[in-house]
Amino acid sequence: MSSAELPVTLTDKPKKWDFSRDAVTPGRLVAWGSEIAVASALVAPLADIPWEAGAGAGVICTGAAVAYEKARGSWRRVTVARAASWLSMTGWLSYTLAEGPTLLKMAFGGAIWATGAAVNIGMDRWGEGTREAEKELDRRLEEGEKIKGAQDSWARLLEDVCGIQGAVADPVVDKWQSGAGETVKITLPAHMNIDALRGYEAALAGALHLPKGGGVSFNAGGPSVPRNVVFIALTRKNMMSGAIPYPRLTPTTINKPVGFGVVGNGDEAGLNLKDEGFIAIGAQGSGKTALMKTLGLGLVRCVDAIVIDLDTSAKMSAVFVNPYLRHGIGRPLIDWPATTEDECRLVIQAAKAAIAARKTEYADLLEDEDVDNLPARPDIPAIHIRVDETKSMPDDVLDGLDFIMEEGRSVNVRVSETGLRATREYITATADELTPGRIGLRTNNSSELQMLFPDTGAPDMAIFTDPGTVAYMSTTKGPFQPTPAKAYATMAEAFDQGSDDYTRMQSLFMDAARELSPIRPDMDPITAKAMGLAWTQRWARIIPNLRGDAYGNVTADRMHESVWELYTSWETPASYDLLLGRATDDEGYTLAPPSSGKSADIPRLTAALIDEDELERAAQQEAAIEMAASTPKPVSNDELALKLFAAQGRPVKPSEVYPLMVRAGYDKSDRTFRDLCAKLGLQNKLVKRDDGTYAAPESGEVPNAAGRVPGPDDDAHGRGDAPHG
């Protein structure tokens, strides 16, 4: 905070003689040395010197002392005291020279000199104090004039631009740490409030000569702020230019605002997605999908949030699930990516069942904890449903989303949506009424933003100069006015090729899969049971949608081998027709959806999955991984793979060892792990079996092992043209 106080009247401080050590400065030593030199006049009466010479010298010294104090700007009392001390000495000297010295006259002269010296030393200290007081007074007077000038300028500005008379600017100005601007507190006339300023953002920004990307925004403050007080945020620099890399992938909680960017003063922009959803509106190419990726990263960092995507274009969810589906890393970070209309219908059906179950099954918990809304925590995670492009959703899905918004609030089931426009064709009336969070991106005309922010006025279109620039607000949690922000960038193309940020963004979602998979929560048993097969068999239905062709056919080459092995181990899931109640029997009666069936979950690697016979092997694996991580000389990928295969104690598939390699820091950027195993097999370091498993040989060479490269001594007749069998 920078504070400028109104001018005040200084009172004289009590003065005292100061002979302390701190008072001895180089300047004073020179002055005191002169005083001592002048003391030689005490012995002048003992010499035969005319009294006129002493008087003349004293007058000259007195004049010099007065001129010196005038030059220093000392107060009059200091100058008078200085002159009086010199004149006293001059009078005594002249009298003594004229009448002749006596012991009494000499003693009296010494007293005069000592008194004058004390006065002069004290005046040095007093003079500096009075000069500092004068400077402080001048500074405050000057600052007061600046404040008065600034207040008058704001009063004239608001009168000329907004037609408001009598506005008063507060003398305290909040300077932003980022250096991009400041916040000014304005007190309007008592009968006015923030509504009197809405719509004048662009006009005020122009009058203040603010650049594009900067601008003016208004905030009414919290509930304790009077209605006629408005905070005006002035962004004087274009903080929206360039790209801001996504910060560290640290785990967080949905009970805190989910950050997605930075506002002009350097604070993080965020929305409270536990208690509210949001609507994001922007034209084609404005960056809605990129924004949803950024917000998605914020959500999957939460240890207490399940994330479900309704994304028929499959763009919003792909980066969160492909690290697992394509490379076998971690587990899918989005818990349920619905990319077909029927899958979206199943999400709606399951969400309705989850809401009903949570309301009844957790009623006792709400009573015991004396709360109205279900708490969000890892064992009862919040459920956040994100919808990309609502206009692409069928009408029955939109109706279901409206129901979820109305009924899911108390049990932490929330909905957020994106759309090209803010009209009823794109955003339903229920969504508009029940969604307090708003994010506006670049639109083709300001009327779209006016509909998105109907009660606060559209933000200045000039702020949308760079990709990733948004205006956001929340009618319940704040900020309560559209606030410009720059969203974090998650794609490498936003940065200079070869830069550190470019390199980091290239692997951002891979790193997220590695770092965040262990902290992602499981659905609580009550909710999972209510959702039924729609939830437990979702991956058996989704994988063909995500990695198959147009007809859902999927082959092993379209996914990581560990994913393929898991996928082929699942039973065929129940059909959409059966789960959605559209299947009929031969007589035309609707078949009831199955109440049970084998789940198709992606397992989490935990100690609970390992039986007692495998505990020893698990310990050997941990020892191998620990050795690879702690050895001073980095263990090669070949050596690490051999040690981990040996730790299994039996032939295993590469997909069983690969997660252990990843945990030990294995980098597969140059080749796949399957290729590494094949290479080791050809080098006789691993033995490949007919069933596709590998084993580490106990010792020496394994004769006739599959994949072994024959040596010259294998053929008794020497090398020949025929292939070795």
N, C-alpha and C positions, 0 to 999 in steps of 0.2 A: 504494500500500500504506500502510496506517496501522499503525504499530508501537507497542505498549505494552509496555515492558520491565518485568521483575520488579524489586522494590526492591533497592537496593545500599547499602553503607555508604561514606560519603564520608570521605576522608582529608584532613588539613589540607594545603593547598598551601603551598609555601615563600613567605613574605612578604618584601617588600623596600620600602624607602622609595621613593616615586615623586614626583619633582618635574618630570615630563615635561610637555610642552605639553598633552597630552591630559588630564592630571589637573586642569587649570584649568577648573573649571565655575563657573557663576554662584553656586551654593550655597557652594562653597568660597571664592570671592572674598569673600563676606559674612563667613564665619567667619574668614578671614585678616585681613580689615579690623578685626574685633573684636580679634584678637590684637595688631595694631599699635596699636590704641587703648589697650589695656591696657599696652603698653610704656611709655606715659607714666609708669607707676609707677616707672620707672628714675630719673626726676629728682625723685620725691617726697622722697627723703632730703635734697635740697638745700633743701627748704622746711621750715618749722617746723610739721610735722604730727605729732601724737601717734602712737606706734607702735600703740596700740590701734585707731586708725582703719584703719591698713593691714591689721592682722590681721583685723579684722571684714570689710573689703571682700574680702579673699582667701578667707575662709571662705564668704562669700555666693557668690562666683564659683565656688568649688569645688562647692558644693551645686547651683548652676545647671547646671554641666557634667555632673554625675552624673545629674540629673533629665533633661537633654536626651538623653543616651545611652540612658537607660532607655526614654524615649519612642520613640526610634528603633529599639529592640530590638537594640542592639549586643551583641556578645559581652562577657563579664565582663572579659576582658583589655583590651579597648578602653576600657571605663569606668575601670578602675584606672589605665591609662596616662594618660588624660585628667586624672583627679583628681590623680595624682602630679605632673603638670606644673604644675598650678595651686598645689598645696600647697608645692612647691619655691619658686615665686616668692613666695608669701605669707610663708614662713619667712624668706627673705632680706630681704624688705621690712621685716618687723617688727623683725628684728635690727638692720638698718642704721638704722632710725628711732630705735631705743632707744639705740644706742651712738654714733651719729653717722657720717656718711659719710667714707670715705677713698677714695683712688684704687684701692687693691686691692679694696675692697668693691664699688666701682662696676664694675670689670672683671669681678669674679666674678658680679655680678648680670646683666651683659650675656651672659655665657656661659650662665647658667641660662636666661635668656629665649630665647636662640638654640636651645638644646637642647630646651626645651619647645615652641617653635614647630615645630621639625623633627618632634618626636614627634607633635604634633597634626595637622600636614599629612599625615604618613604614615598616621596612624590614620584620617583621612578616607578615604583610598584603601583601606586594609585593611578598614575597616568596611563599605564598599560591597561589596567582594568577598565578605566573610563573609556579608553579608545575602543576596546572590545565591546563594551556595552553600546557605544555609539554605532559600531558596525552592525551589531545584532539588531539594534533598533532600525537602522537603515535597511537591513536585509528584510526584516519583517514588514516594514513599510512598503518596500518594493514588491515583496511577495503578496502583500495585501492588495496592492494596486493590480498585480497580475490576476489575482483571484477575482477582484471586482471587474476587471476587464473581461475575463473569461465568462463570468456570470452574465455580464451585460451582453456578451456575444451570443451566448446560448439563448438568452431571452429574445434578442433580435432575430436570431435564426428561427426559433420556433414560431415567432410571430409572423415573420415574412413567409416561411414555407408552409407552416401548418395552421396559421391563423390563431394561435394560442397566445393570449396575453397574460403576463404575470407569472410565467414559469421561472423557477429558481433552481440553479445548478448547485449541487453540494460541493463545498470546497475540497472534499476528500475524493481523489480519483484513484481507481483501482487499475494500476499498470499491470499488464499481463506478463508473466514470466517469459513467455515466448518472444516478447518484444514486438508482437504483431499489432498491438493496439491497446485499448483500455476500455473500462466501463465507467460511465458517468451516471450518477444518480440525479434524477430530475424530480422536483416536486411541482406538480401541476396545480392549478387552482382547485380549491376544495371540491367543486362540482364536477370535475373531470376525472377520467381514468385512462387506462392504456388504450381503450378503444378510440380515443381522440387522435392517437398517433398512427393507428394502423392504416396502411396504404401509402404512407409517406416515406417508406424506407429508401426507395430509389431516389426520390427528390432530395432527401437529406444527404444521401451518399454523394449526389452530384454537387450539392452546395458545399460539402466538406472536401470536395476534390479527392474522393477515395478511389483507388484503382479498381479495375475489374478483378474479380476474385476476392476483393475486400467488400466492405459494405456496412450497413447499419441493421441491427436487429434489436427488438424490444423484449423486455422481460418484466413481468409484474411482480416477481419475487415470490416468497413463500406466504403462507396464510397470516403471518404476523405483520406483514408489510401493509401500510395503509393503501387504500385503493388509488389515491391520487399520486402515489410514488411509482416512478417507472425507471428501470435500469436500461440505459441505452449502451449497447455493445458496439464499439467502433473498431472494425478491422481495417488497419491502415496498410497492411501488406497483403499480397496475394499468397496466402498460405495454402491455396488449393492447387498450386502448380507442382508438377513433379509427382512422383509416386512414393508412398510410405510403405515400407515392407511390413508384412505381418510380424507382430512381436513373438516372443518365445512361446512355445507350446506347453505352458505350465497348466497343470490341472486346476480347476476352479469349481465353483458351485453355481447352480442356477438361481440360488437365493441372492446372488449379487447381480448387478447389471451386466449383461453380455456385451462386451466391447466390440466395436466394429470399425473404429476410426478415431480421428483426432479433430477437435474443434480448434478455432483460431487461437485461443489462449493457451493451447498446449495440453488441455485436459482430454481424457479419453471420452469419446462419444459412445454411449451405451444405452440399451433398453432393458427394462426389467421383464424378461420373458417368462418368469415364473407366474407373474400376476397379470400379464397381458400379452396379446398378440400384436402384430403390426401389419399394416398395408403398405406395400412399396409400389409406387406408380412411376413409370418412365416409358419413353418412346423406344422403338426398336433401336438397338445399338447403344442405349444409354448406360448399360452395365448392370441390369437387374440380376442376371445370372451370376456375374462376378460378385455382386453384393451378397447374393444368397450363399455363395461359397464362403465368403468371409464370415457371414453370420453363422453358417454351418460349422465352421471351425470353432467359433466361440461356443456353440452348443455342445459339440462332441468333446470339448475340453471339460465339460461339467461331469462330475462324478455321480450326479443324481438326476440325469435327464435322459430319457429315451427319445430319439429323433426319428420321425416317420416322414417320408417325402412322398407327395403326390406329384409326379413328374413324368408326364407322358412323353416329353421330349428326351428324357433320360440324360439331360445335360447337367442338371443341378447335382445329381447324386453320383455321377460316374466317378469323379475324382476321389470320392470317399470310399468306394467299394472296389475299384480296380486294383489298388495295391494288394488286396487279398485275392481277388478273382484271377488276376493275371500273374501275380508274383508270389502268392502264398504268404504274404507278410501280415502278421497280426490276425485281425478279424475285421469284418466290415464295420466302419465307424458309423454309418447310417444304419439304424436297426431294422428299417423296413422301407426299401425303395420301391414304390408302386409305380410301374411304368406303363401299365395298360389300364384301360377303363374298368375292366372287371376286377383287377387288383385294387384299384382305387375304391371300387364298391365294397370289396372285402374290408379295406381299412375302415370305411365308414361303419360298416356293420360291427366290426370288432371294437371300434371306439365306443359305439353306443353301449355295447355289452359291458365294456370296461367301466364306463361311467356309472351304469346301474349297479355293478358289483361293488365298486369302491364306495358308493354312497351308503350301501347297506352293511357291507362287511367291515368297514372302517368307522362305523358310527360310534362304537364303544371307544375307539382310540381318540376320536375327536372329543368325546365327553371326558375321558380320563385326562387329556392334556388341556382341556378347557379352551379349545380353539374352534373357530368356525370353518376354516379351510384346512384341507389335508396338508400336512407338512411335506416338503420335498426333501428326501434324503436317499442315500444309496439303496436302502432296502425297500423304499417305496418311491421310486423315481417319478419325477414329473414326466408327462408325455407332451411333446411339442410336435404338432403336425404342420409341415410347411407345404404350401401349394404354389407351384410355379405356373403362372398364366392361368388364372381361374376361368377365362373364357373357353379354354380347351377342355374343361371338365363337363361331363354330362349333367343334365339338370338334376337328376336324382342325387348325384354326388354333391352338388351345390346345396341342395336341400339338407342333406346330411351334415354338411359343414355348418350350416346355420344352426342345426339342432345342437351340435357339439359346442358351438360358441355360447349358446344359451344355457346348456345344462352342465358343461364340463368345468366351469370356472372353479367351483368349490372343491373339486377333486384333482386339480392340476392337469387338466387336459386342455391345451390351448391350441389355437390355430393362427397361422400367419400366411398372408397371401401376397402375390405379385400380380400386376396387370398392366396392360398398355395404357389404359385410360381409367379415370375415376368415375365414370358414368355407371348407371345401374346395369348397363349391358355387361360390364366387366366386374363390378363390385356390388354384391347384393346389399339390400337395405339393412339386413341384419348385421352383416359384416361391417357396414359403415357405422352403425349405431353402437356395436359392442366391441369395436377394436380401437383402443385408445392410442396405440402407437402408430405413427405416420412417418413414412420416409418418401420424400419426393426426389426423383432424379430428373434429368433433362427431359423436357417435354417439348412438343412442337409449338405449343402456345400456352400462355400463362393461365388460360381458363381451366386447364386440367389441374394445375396446382391450386387454383382457387377452389375447385371442388374438393380437393384432398384436404385443404386447410380452410374450411368454410368460415370458421369463427375468428380466425386470426389474420386472414389476408395472405395472399400468395407471396412467397419470398421473391426477392429481386432476381430476375432471370439472368442478370449479369454474373451471378456467382457460378453458374454452370459453364465455366470456361475450360475445364480440364476433365478427362475421364475420372470417375470415382468421386466426383463432387456430389453431395446430397444435402438436403435440408430435412431435419428430423425433429420430432417433438413427441411428447406424450401428455395427454390431457389429464392423466392421473398421477404420474410419477415425475414429470418434468424431463427436459425443459418444456415450459408451457407455451412457448412460441416457436415457430420454425427457426431452427438454428443451423447455420451452415457447418458442414463437416466434410472431412476428406476421409473416404473409406480406405482401409488397409488394402494393399495390393497383394495378391497371392500367386500371380502368374509371372514367370520369368521375363516375358516379353515387355513388361512395364519398366524394365531396368536396362542399363547399358550392358551389352554382352561382354562377359568376362569379369564383371564386377562381382564383389562378394554377395551382394543382394541377388544378382542374377543367378549365381551358383546355388544359393540357398533356396530360392523359389523353385528352381528346377526339381528339387527333391522334397519340397515342402510337404506334400500330401503323403509321400512315402515315409518321411520322418514322422508325420502325424500318426500313420498306421502303426509304426514301431513303438512310439512313445505313449500313445493314448489307448491302444488296445487293452493293456492291462487294467486301466482304470474305468473302462466303460462298464456301466451297471447292467445287471440282468433284470428283466421284468419281474416284478414281485409275483409270487405264486398265485395270489388271488386274482390279479388282473390277467395273468397268462391263462389261467383256467377259464376265466370268463370269455376271453377271446377265442379259445378253442383252436381248432385246426387252422383257422385263418392265420393265427400267429405261429403255432408250432411247426407248420409245414410251409411257411412262407418261402424259405430259401429253395426248397425243391421246385416251387413254381417260378420264383424270381430268376434263378440262374439261367434257364432257357430264354427268358425275356431279355436278359442283359447280355448274354454271351452266345445266343443262338441266332439262326437266320430269321428271315421274315415269317417263317412258319413255326418258329420255336424249336427247330431241330438244333441240337448242340453236340459238338464233337470234342474230343480230348485236346485237339490242338488249339482250342479257343480259350483255354484256361490253364492255370498251373496244375501240375500233376497231382499235388496233394488235394486240391479242390476237386479235381476230376474223380479221384479215388473216393473222396467223401460223398460226392454227388451220386456216384454209381452204387454206393452202399445204401442209399435211401430207397424206401419203397415209393411206388408211384403215388403222388399226393392225390387227395380228393379233388374232383373236378370243380371248376368254377360253377357249373350248373348245379351241382349237388350242394355246394357250400352256400350258394346264393338263393337256394330254394326254387330253382327253375327246372330241375329234373323231375320227370313224371314217370310213372310206371306204365305198363301196357294198357291200363284202363284209364289213363289220363289223370290219375291222382298225383299230387305233388309229393315227392319223396322227402322225408325229413332229413335234414343234414346230419351226418354222422356225429355222434357225441364223443367219440374217441377214435384214435388212430395213432400210428407210430409217428413220432415227431421227426423233423428234419432240421435239427438245430446244429449250428456250427459250434463244436465244443470249445471250451476254454481250457488250456493246459494248466491243470492244478494237481496237487498231490492226491486229491480225491479220485482222480482218474487212473491212478497207478495202483495196481494190486500189490500185495506184499511180496510176491515173487519178483516184482520188478523194482522194488525199492533199492536193492543193491546196485542194479544197473543204473538207476537214476542217480545214485550217489557217485558212481563212476563218471557219469556224464557231467555232473556238476564239477567234479574234480578236474576233468579235462577242460571244461570251459574256464574254470578259475585259473588253471595253469596257463591257458592261452592268453588270458587277460592280464596275468601278473608277470609273465616272463619278460626279462629285460629285452631280449631279442624277439621281435614279433614272430609268431609261429605262422608259417605259410598256410595257405588254404588247403594244400595237399596234405600236410602233416596233421592239421586240425581234423580234416575229414577222416583220415585213417584212425586217429585216436577215438573219435566219436563212434565210428563203426565198430571198433574193437570193444568199446564200452558197452555195446548192445549185447554182446555175447551170443548172438544168433544172426542169421541172415535177415536183413530188413530192407525195406524199400527206401529210396532216396528221400521220399516225402516225409519219412519218420525222423530222419536225421537233419533235414534242412532247417526246421525251426531251431534246433540246437546250434546250427552254424550261424544263424542270424543273431541269436542271443550272444554268441561269442564275437560278433563283429564282422562276420563274413560279408564281403562286398561282391555281388554277382553282376556288376556292371559290364564285365567283359564277356561273360559266358554264363550259361545256366548251371545250376548245381548238377543236373542230370549229365551235362557234358563233362563236368569235372569228374563225376563218378566213372563215366565211360573211359576218360583218359587214364584214370588210375587203374581201371581194369586192364587196359591195354599195356600198362606198365607192370602188370603182375602184382600190384599193390592191393587190389581188391579183387575178389572172386565174384563174378557175375553168374547167377543161377538162371535156370530156364524160366522161372516164374517172375523174373524181373527184379529179384532181390540181390543185394550185395552183401558180402561178408569179408571181414578182415582175416586173412590166413593166419593161423597160429604162428607158423614159422616157415621160413624157406619158401620154395616155389610150389605151387599146387599144380600137379600135372593135369593136362587136358582140361584146364578150367576154361569155361566159355569166355571168349574175348582175349585169350592169351595170344601174344605174338610168338609164333614158332621160332626157334633158334636154329642155327645151322646144324647142330648135332642131333636134331630131331629126325633127320633123314639120313639113314645109314649109307645111302648111295650119293650123298651130296645134294647140292641144289639142283633142281630140275624145273621144267616149265609147268608141270602140273601143280595145281593149288594144294596146299596142305589140308588134310581133312581133320 
